[in-house]
Amino acid sequence: MTDSPFSRVALIGIGLINSSLARVLRRESMAQEIVVCARQQATIDRARELNLCDAATLDPAAAVEGADLVVLGTPLSAYRPIAERISGALKSGAIVTDVGSVKQGAIRDVAPSIPPGVHFIPGHPVSGTERSGPDAGFAELFNDRWCILTPTPGTDPGALSTVMALWQSAGMRVVTMDPEHHDLVLAITSHLPHLIAYTIVGTATDLEDTLKSEVIKFSAGGFRDFTRIAASDPVMWRDIFLNNREAVLEMLQRFSEDLTALQRAIRWGEGQKLEDLFTRTRAIRRSIVEAHQA
Amino acid sequence: MTDSPFSRVALIGIGLINSSLARVLRRESMAQEIVVCARQQATIDRARELNLCDAATLDPAAAVEGADLVVLGTPLSAYRPIAERISGALKSGAIVTDVGSVKQGAIRDVAPSIPPGVHFIPGHPVSGTERSGPDAGFAELFNDRWCILTPTPGTDPGALSTVMALWQSAGMRVVTMDPEHHDLVLAITSHLPHLIAYTIVGTATDLEDTLKSEVIKFSAGGFRDFTRIAASDPVMWRDIFLNNREAVLEMLQRFSEDLTALQRAIRWGEGQKLEDLFTRTRAIRRSIVEAHQA
């Protein structure tokens, strides 16, 4: 057991990402002890049943006691109160990381509560499904996906290496990035697509009842994909939009301008404009397939 | 061979849908002879190599001669010239059907060229992938999907039954619908999602080069799904938007209003509004899963 890189890992929140990470920690025998913390008793009971932890508690401060690795995996709005709560209980030399989708917000809410001698490495494993909760996780979730770490100036290189190695063990390709840049890239690749999917599915729910039932019945390729995206966790996504407001609004503005131009092209029957755009977008898909992301 | 329901089937266009249908006709031994017509010699050569046809021609009129079933499977903009071209060559009692995504446009462009004694049954097998061309087809494409037929007043019941049976043999569930209603339902389930996917992928292609390369590299769940949709055939989709203009613009207007409301909620930090919408959309996904469409 002395070979485990971590003696005690505290997982704060045990949703899709942290429960998948727990399964990785088990598979790779990376932790002598896993402690899970959740807000509800039912959740930690379920985590125990799934053998995702050796100990469980409703109290974040109790969870992090003696932990050499703490992983925040809650919605972003819980970061600040949790960070304030655990601040005094973190052991010297401990590493705190997170899995949230907005890095500037994570740093803003967590960093002030990190005491001297404890290392905070903001992180974002870019993988997921529309499902949530401890039952939704699986160890293979991270395979061949990117993990973006956004260390701040003065970050301890040893702690950074440890977190990199953690996600590499989960099968991820790890890169570092400036937090602001991360938030901009994710705004267009992830946050805006989710916002749009939520919107169009919302538009469909507002249709007259007869039309709505047929929309559900005949949901073709496009719409069905959107409903899957729009089934993602409501609280998690509310927090992402509230915390990455500027970047999302910037990308949304660009999108809206482009959509208006396309709307105009349809209204005026400008077929060549449509065909030109649709040909350009096909090329982007090829780039992504070539980048082995598809 | 006398058991084949069709002695001669003419497939006008041999893209994803018609080449999949050809494979079904082969599998089910439904046609004594399949004739393929395409605009380019290379396409009909390929159709022959793939054993999708017994005869092939570049001339639609030659293709339909003696055919008891003619299936239009080209982009919508080719419907009118093809219909005018084949009009005099159709044999008495022949059935003409199509697979296009806009039914009012199909009726407008084809019906005037259908001579007395020939039956036109507008149809739409609601299935597809983002791929196109004769190599992209496969017989299972239609399995358990809906096929919507939009017969007009006075349609021959026997001809309608024949086309229904054709798509049922392909594994589809067949319903009939008013053409106008079809176009409205598809505007929201298929056309608007494609328009939005094209737009957001276009927005991404206009980003500064460094940002764009990272968008490709880190394309997360949402964006990657959109690029797949936005890789669909440019000419086919140009024609869909031009031919279903009114319904698409109506749904786009509703979508834009909803998106503006959401944009405002993000700007003003109205978390409850966001969470409420995201909770509603999750329920729609459940309805679709329950409707066995997922």
HADDOCK unambig.tbl for C-alpha pairs under 7 A between the chains (distance, minus, plus):
assign (segid A and resid 126 and name CA) (segid B and resid 220 and name CA) 6.45 0.50 0.50
assign (segid A and resid 127 and name CA) (segid B and resid 220 and name CA) 6.91 0.50 0.50
assign (segid A and resid 146 and name CA) (segid B and resid 218 and name CA) 6.83 0.50 0.50
assign (segid A and resid 185 and name CA) (segid B and resid 211 and name CA) 6.90 0.50 0.50
assign (segid A and resid 185 and name CA) (segid B and resid 214 and name CA) 6.93 0.50 0.50
assign (segid A and resid 185 and name CA) (segid B and resid 215 and name CA) 6.01 0.50 0.50
assign (segid A and resid 189 and name CA) (segid B and resid 215 and name CA) 6.05 0.50 0.50
assign (segid A and resid 189 and name CA) (segid B and resid 219 and name CA) 5.27 0.50 0.50
assign (segid A and resid 189 and name CA) (segid B and resid 220 and name CA) 5.75 0.50 0.50
assign (segid A and resid 189 and name CA) (segid B and resid 222 and name CA) 6.66 0.50 0.50
assign (segid A and resid 189 and name CA) (segid B and resid 223 and name CA) 4.89 0.50 0.50
assign (segid A and resid 190 and name CA) (segid B and resid 220 and name CA) 5.66 0.50 0.50
assign (segid A and resid 190 and name CA) (segid B and resid 221 and name CA) 6.73 0.50 0.50
assign (segid A and resid 190 and name CA) (segid B and resid 222 and name CA) 5.21 0.50 0.50
assign (segid A and resid 190 and name CA) (segid B and resid 223 and name CA) 5.89 0.50 0.50
assign (segid A and resid 193 and name CA) (segid B and resid 222 and name CA) 5.25 0.50 0.50
assign (segid A and resid 193 and name CA) (segid B and resid 223 and name CA) 5.83 0.50 0.50
assign (segid A and resid 194 and name CA) (segid B and resid 222 and name CA) 6.18 0.50 0.50
assign (segid A and resid 198 and name CA) (segid B and resid 278 and name CA) 6.35 0.50 0.50
assign (segid A and resid 198 and name CA) (segid B and resid 281 and name CA) 6.45 0.50 0.50
assign (segid A and resid 199 and name CA) (segid B and resid 255 and name CA) 6.88 0.50 0.50
assign (segid A and resid 199 and name CA) (segid B and resid 258 and name CA) 6.33 0.50 0.50
assign (segid A and resid 199 and name CA) (segid B and resid 259 and name CA) 5.93 0.50 0.50
assign (segid A and resid 200 and name CA) (segid B and resid 255 and name CA) 6.05 0.50 0.50
assign (segid A and resid 201 and name CA) (segid B and resid 281 and name CA) 5.87 0.50 0.50
assign (segid A and resid 202 and name CA) (segid B and resid 277 and name CA) 6.73 0.50 0.50
assign (segid A and resid 202 and name CA) (segid B and resid 281 and name CA) 5.84 0.50 0.50
assign (segid A and resid 203 and name CA) (segid B and resid 254 and name CA) 6.70 0.50 0.50
assign (segid A and resid 203 and name CA) (segid B and resid 255 and name CA) 5.82 0.50 0.50
assign (segid A and resid 203 and name CA) (segid B and resid 258 and name CA) 6.66 0.50 0.50
assign (segid A and resid 211 and name CA) (segid B and resid 185 and name CA) 6.88 0.50 0.50
assign (segid A and resid 214 and name CA) (segid B and resid 185 and name CA) 6.93 0.50 0.50
assign (segid A and resid 215 and name CA) (segid B and resid 185 and name CA) 6.01 0.50 0.50
assign (segid A and resid 215 and name CA) (segid B and resid 189 and name CA) 6.06 0.50 0.50
assign (segid A and resid 216 and name CA) (segid B and resid 287 and name CA) 6.97 0.50 0.50
assign (segid A and resid 216 and name CA) (segid B and resid 288 and name CA) 5.53 0.50 0.50
assign (segid A and resid 217 and name CA) (segid B and resid 291 and name CA) 6.44 0.50 0.50
assign (segid A and resid 218 and name CA) (segid B and resid 146 and name CA) 6.86 0.50 0.50
assign (segid A and resid 219 and name CA) (segid B and resid 189 and name CA) 5.26 0.50 0.50
assign (segid A and resid 220 and name CA) (segid B and resid 126 and name CA) 6.48 0.50 0.50
assign (segid A and resid 220 and name CA) (segid B and resid 127 and name CA) 6.93 0.50 0.50
assign (segid A and resid 220 and name CA) (segid B and resid 189 and name CA) 5.75 0.50 0.50
assign (segid A and resid 220 and name CA) (segid B and resid 190 and name CA) 5.67 0.50 0.50
assign (segid A and resid 221 and name CA) (segid B and resid 190 and name CA) 6.74 0.50 0.50
assign (segid A and resid 222 and name CA) (segid B and resid 189 and name CA) 6.67 0.50 0.50
assign (segid A and resid 222 and name CA) (segid B and resid 190 and name CA) 5.23 0.50 0.50
assign (segid A and resid 222 and name CA) (segid B and resid 193 and name CA) 5.26 0.50 0.50
assign (segid A and resid 222 and name CA) (segid B and resid 194 and name CA) 6.20 0.50 0.50
assign (segid A and resid 222 and name CA) (segid B and resid 229 and name CA) 6.71 0.50 0.50
assign (segid A and resid 223 and name CA) (segid B and resid 189 and name CA) 4.89 0.50 0.50
assign (segid A and resid 223 and name CA) (segid B and resid 190 and name CA) 5.90 0.50 0.50
assign (segid A and resid 223 and name CA) (segid B and resid 193 and name CA) 5.84 0.50 0.50
assign (segid A and resid 224 and name CA) (segid B and resid 294 and name CA) 6.93 0.50 0.50
assign (segid A and resid 227 and name CA) (segid B and resid 285 and name CA) 5.27 0.50 0.50
assign (segid A and resid 228 and name CA) (segid B and resid 285 and name CA) 6.33 0.50 0.50
assign (segid A and resid 229 and name CA) (segid B and resid 222 and name CA) 6.72 0.50 0.50
assign (segid A and resid 230 and name CA) (segid B and resid 278 and name CA) 6.92 0.50 0.50
assign (segid A and resid 230 and name CA) (segid B and resid 281 and name CA) 5.89 0.50 0.50
assign (segid A and resid 230 and name CA) (segid B and resid 282 and name CA) 6.12 0.50 0.50
assign (segid A and resid 231 and name CA) (segid B and resid 281 and name CA) 6.28 0.50 0.50
assign (segid A and resid 231 and name CA) (segid B and resid 282 and name CA) 4.08 0.50 0.50
assign (segid A and resid 231 and name CA) (segid B and resid 285 and name CA) 6.05 0.50 0.50
assign (segid A and resid 234 and name CA) (segid B and resid 275 and name CA) 5.35 0.50 0.50
assign (segid A and resid 234 and name CA) (segid B and resid 278 and name CA) 4.94 0.50 0.50
assign (segid A and resid 234 and name CA) (segid B and resid 279 and name CA) 5.72 0.50 0.50
assign (segid A and resid 235 and name CA) (segid B and resid 275 and name CA) 6.06 0.50 0.50
assign (segid A and resid 238 and name CA) (segid B and resid 271 and name CA) 6.11 0.50 0.50
assign (segid A and resid 238 and name CA) (segid B and resid 274 and name CA) 5.71 0.50 0.50
assign (segid A and resid 238 and name CA) (segid B and resid 275 and name CA) 5.67 0.50 0.50
assign (segid A and resid 241 and name CA) (segid B and resid 266 and name CA) 6.43 0.50 0.50
assign (segid A and resid 242 and name CA) (segid B and resid 266 and name CA) 6.04 0.50 0.50
assign (segid A and resid 242 and name CA) (segid B and resid 269 and name CA) 5.96 0.50 0.50
assign (segid A and resid 245 and name CA) (segid B and resid 266 and name CA) 6.40 0.50 0.50
assign (segid A and resid 245 and name CA) (segid B and resid 267 and name CA) 6.72 0.50 0.50
assign (segid A and resid 254 and name CA) (segid B and resid 203 and name CA) 6.69 0.50 0.50
assign (segid A and resid 255 and name CA) (segid B and resid 199 and name CA) 6.87 0.50 0.50
assign (segid A and resid 255 and name CA) (segid B and resid 200 and name CA) 6.02 0.50 0.50
assign (segid A and resid 255 and name CA) (segid B and resid 203 and name CA) 5.82 0.50 0.50
assign (segid A and resid 258 and name CA) (segid B and resid 199 and name CA) 6.30 0.50 0.50
assign (segid A and resid 258 and name CA) (segid B and resid 203 and name CA) 6.64 0.50 0.50
assign (segid A and resid 259 and name CA) (segid B and resid 199 and name CA) 5.91 0.50 0.50
assign (segid A and resid 266 and name CA) (segid B and resid 241 and name CA) 6.42 0.50 0.50
assign (segid A and resid 266 and name CA) (segid B and resid 242 and name CA) 6.05 0.50 0.50
assign (segid A and resid 266 and name CA) (segid B and resid 245 and name CA) 6.41 0.50 0.50
assign (segid A and resid 267 and name CA) (segid B and resid 245 and name CA) 6.70 0.50 0.50
assign (segid A and resid 269 and name CA) (segid B and resid 242 and name CA) 5.95 0.50 0.50
assign (segid A and resid 271 and name CA) (segid B and resid 238 and name CA) 6.09 0.50 0.50
assign (segid A and resid 274 and name CA) (segid B and resid 238 and name CA) 5.72 0.50 0.50
assign (segid A and resid 275 and name CA) (segid B and resid 234 and name CA) 5.36 0.50 0.50
assign (segid A and resid 275 and name CA) (segid B and resid 235 and name CA) 6.06 0.50 0.50
assign (segid A and resid 275 and name CA) (segid B and resid 238 and name CA) 5.67 0.50 0.50
assign (segid A and resid 277 and name CA) (segid B and resid 202 and name CA) 6.75 0.50 0.50
assign (segid A and resid 278 and name CA) (segid B and resid 198 and name CA) 6.36 0.50 0.50
assign (segid A and resid 278 and name CA) (segid B and resid 230 and name CA) 6.91 0.50 0.50
assign (segid A and resid 278 and name CA) (segid B and resid 234 and name CA) 4.94 0.50 0.50
assign (segid A and resid 279 and name CA) (segid B and resid 234 and name CA) 5.72 0.50 0.50
assign (segid A and resid 281 and name CA) (segid B and resid 198 and name CA) 6.43 0.50 0.50
assign (segid A and resid 281 and name CA) (segid B and resid 201 and name CA) 5.86 0.50 0.50
assign (segid A and resid 281 and name CA) (segid B and resid 202 and name CA) 5.83 0.50 0.50
assign (segid A and resid 281 and name CA) (segid B and resid 230 and name CA) 5.88 0.50 0.50
assign (segid A and resid 281 and name CA) (segid B and resid 231 and name CA) 6.29 0.50 0.50
assign (segid A and resid 282 and name CA) (segid B and resid 230 and name CA) 6.11 0.50 0.50
assign (segid A and resid 282 and name CA) (segid B and resid 231 and name CA) 4.09 0.50 0.50
assign (segid A and resid 285 and name CA) (segid B and resid 227 and name CA) 5.22 0.50 0.50
assign (segid A and resid 285 and name CA) (segid B and resid 228 and name CA) 6.33 0.50 0.50
assign (segid A and resid 285 and name CA) (segid B and resid 231 and name CA) 6.05 0.50 0.50
assign (segid A and resid 287 and name CA) (segid B and resid 216 and name CA) 6.97 0.50 0.50
assign (segid A and resid 288 and name CA) (segid B and resid 216 and name CA) 5.52 0.50 0.50
assign (segid A and resid 291 and name CA) (segid B and resid 217 and name CA) 6.43 0.50 0.50
assign (segid A and resid 294 and name CA) (segid B and resid 224 and name CA) 6.91 0.50 0.50
